[in-house]
């Protein structure tokens, strides 16, 4: 005879730029709001592209949230009776966010996070590798490659219309003005030595 299952797990929504990660997070939040769940939504304060106090998708869909400086501030705002913790742009948080997500899942909360799994170099973005490994559910979304129309899994950073060099800083908050969605075959990262030779 089966025992009743315990609630509490981590869901990761990941993919490249323009894949619809925030849109999917917002959709799940809306669905859970009909179930009368107490939901708290967070994002890093540094992401002010479309709104300061809302999670917003590139398509203009938005939902109110707490914009926080770091993991500690997020933890200070989480209420004991919250059923769901949703975090957008989770890749911008420090390593402590992984342990915090695990703690909330162990306490019986549904933790839903959305973020870039790869940085502009095509490498795991910060804490995302560990978070993906420790989550129960992963949804990987793709965009459409701007070069060929194939499924895009990489975020192409462009500087003055040209691919960025490998040694550029990893974190650069932006949208269509400095990123394109690309497939693996059209994703280009200029190595530092190539930049010097050019």
C-alpha positions in Angstrom: 0.0 0.0 0.0 1.4 3.4 -1.0 1.8 6.2 1.5 0.7 9.7 0.5 3.5 11.4 -1.4 5.3 14.3 0.2 5.2 17.7 -1.5 8.3 19.7 -2.0 10.6 19.6 -5.0 12.7 21.7 -7.4 11.6 22.4 -11.0 14.1 24.1 -13.4 13.0 25.8 -16.6 16.1 26.5 -18.7 17.2 27.3 -22.2 18.8 30.1 -24.2 17.8 33.7 -24.6 14.3 34.1 -26.3 13.3 30.5 -25.5 10.3 31.5 -23.4 11.6 30.7 -19.9 10.0 33.6 -18.1 6.8 33.1 -20.1 6.7 29.4 -18.9 7.4 30.4 -15.3 4.6 33.0 -15.4 2.2 30.4 -17.0 2.9 27.9 -14.1 2.4 30.7 -11.5 -1.0 31.6 -13.1 -2.1 27.9 -13.1 -1.1 27.5 -9.4 -2.9 30.7 -8.4 -6.2 29.0 -9.4 -5.4 26.2 -6.9 -5.3 28.9 -4.2 -1.6 28.3 -3.5 0.4 31.0 -1.7 3.0 31.9 -4.2 6.0 34.2 -3.8 7.9 35.4 -6.8 11.5 36.7 -6.9 14.1 37.9 -9.4 17.5 39.6 -9.1 17.4 43.3 -8.8 20.0 43.7 -11.5 17.5 42.5 -14.1 15.6 45.7 -14.8 15.2 45.3 -18.6 11.4 45.4 -18.7 10.3 46.1 -15.2 11.8 46.6 -11.8 9.2 45.0 -9.6 7.8 42.3 -12.0 9.0 39.2 -13.8 8.5 40.1 -17.5 8.9 38.0 -20.7 10.2 39.3 -24.0 6.6 39.1 -25.2 5.4 41.6 -22.6 3.7 39.2 -20.2 4.4 40.1 -16.6 3.7 39.2 -13.0 4.6 41.2 -9.8 7.6 40.0 -7.8 10.2 40.9 -5.2 13.4 42.2 -6.8 16.2 41.2 -4.5 20.0 42.0 -4.2 21.1 38.5 -3.3 20.2 35.1 -1.8 20.2 36.5 1.8 17.6 39.1 0.9 15.5 36.6 -0.8 15.6 34.3 2.2 14.6 37.1 4.5 11.4 37.7 2.5 10.2 34.1 2.2 7.1 33.5 4.4 6.7 30.2 6.4 3.3 29.5 5.0 4.2 30.0 1.3 3.5 26.9 -0.8 5.4 28.0 -3.9 8.7 29.9 -4.4 9.3 31.1 -7.9 12.6 32.6 -9.0 13.3 34.1 -12.4 16.9 34.7 -13.9 18.2 32.3 -11.2 21.6 32.1 -12.9 22.5 35.5 -11.6 22.4 34.4 -7.9 25.4 33.1 -5.9 26.1 29.5 -4.9 24.0 29.9 -1.7 20.8 29.8 -3.8 21.2 26.1 -4.5 21.2 25.2 -0.8 18.3 27.6 -0.2 16.2 25.9 -3.0 17.0 22.5 -1.5 16.0 23.7 2.0 12.6 25.0 0.8 12.0 21.8 -1.2 12.8 19.7 1.9 10.3 21.8 3.9 7.6 20.9 1.5 7.6 23.9 -0.8 7.4 23.7 -4.6 10.4 25.6 -5.9 10.2 26.7 -9.5 13.2 28.5 -11.0 13.9 29.8 -14.5 17.3 30.7 -16.0 19.9 30.4 -18.7 21.6 27.0 -18.6 24.5 28.2 -20.7 26.4 31.5 -20.8 27.3 33.3 -24.0 30.4 31.1 -24.3 28.2 28.0 -24.4 29.4 26.9 -20.9 27.3 26.1 -17.8 26.1 29.4 -16.4 27.3 29.8 -12.8 25.2 27.7 -10.4 22.9 26.2 -13.1 24.8 22.9 -13.5 24.4 22.1 -9.8 20.8 23.3 -9.7 19.9 21.1 -12.7 21.6 18.1 -11.1 19.7 18.5 -7.8 16.3 19.2 -9.3 13.4 16.7 -9.7 12.1 18.2 -12.9 13.8 19.9 -15.8 12.1 21.6 -18.8 14.6 22.7 -21.4 13.2 25.1 -23.9 14.6 26.1 -27.3 14.3 29.2 -29.4 14.7 29.5 -33.2 18.2 30.1 -34.6 18.3 33.5 -36.3 20.7 32.1 -38.9 19.0 28.9 -40.1 15.7 28.4 -38.2 16.9 25.2 -36.4 16.2 24.7 -32.7 18.4 27.3 -30.9 20.1 26.3 -27.6 22.8 28.9 -27.3 22.8 32.7 -26.6 24.9 34.5 -29.1 26.3 37.7 -27.7 27.0 40.4 -30.2 29.1 43.5 -29.8 28.6 46.1 -32.6 27.0 43.3 -34.6 30.0 40.9 -34.2 30.4 37.8 -32.0 31.8 38.6 -28.5 35.3 37.4 -27.5 35.6 34.6 -24.9 37.3 36.8 -22.3 34.4 39.3 -22.2 32.6 39.4 -18.8 30.0 36.7 -18.4 27.2 38.8 -16.9 25.8 41.3 -19.3 22.1 42.0 -18.8 20.5 42.7 -22.2 18.0 41.6 -24.8 17.8 41.9 -28.6 20.3 44.8 -28.7 23.1 42.4 -27.7 21.9 38.8 -28.0 20.5 36.4 -30.6 19.3 32.8 -30.3 21.6 30.4 -32.2 21.9 26.7 -32.9 25.1 24.9 -32.0 26.4 25.2 -35.6 25.9 29.0 -35.8 27.0 29.9 -32.3 30.4 31.7 -32.5 32.7 32.7 -29.7 35.9 34.5 -30.7 38.9 33.2 -28.8 41.2 35.8 -27.3 44.1 34.9 -29.6 41.8 35.4 -32.7 40.8 38.8 -31.3 44.4 39.9 -31.1 45.2 38.6 -34.6 42.2 40.4 -36.0 
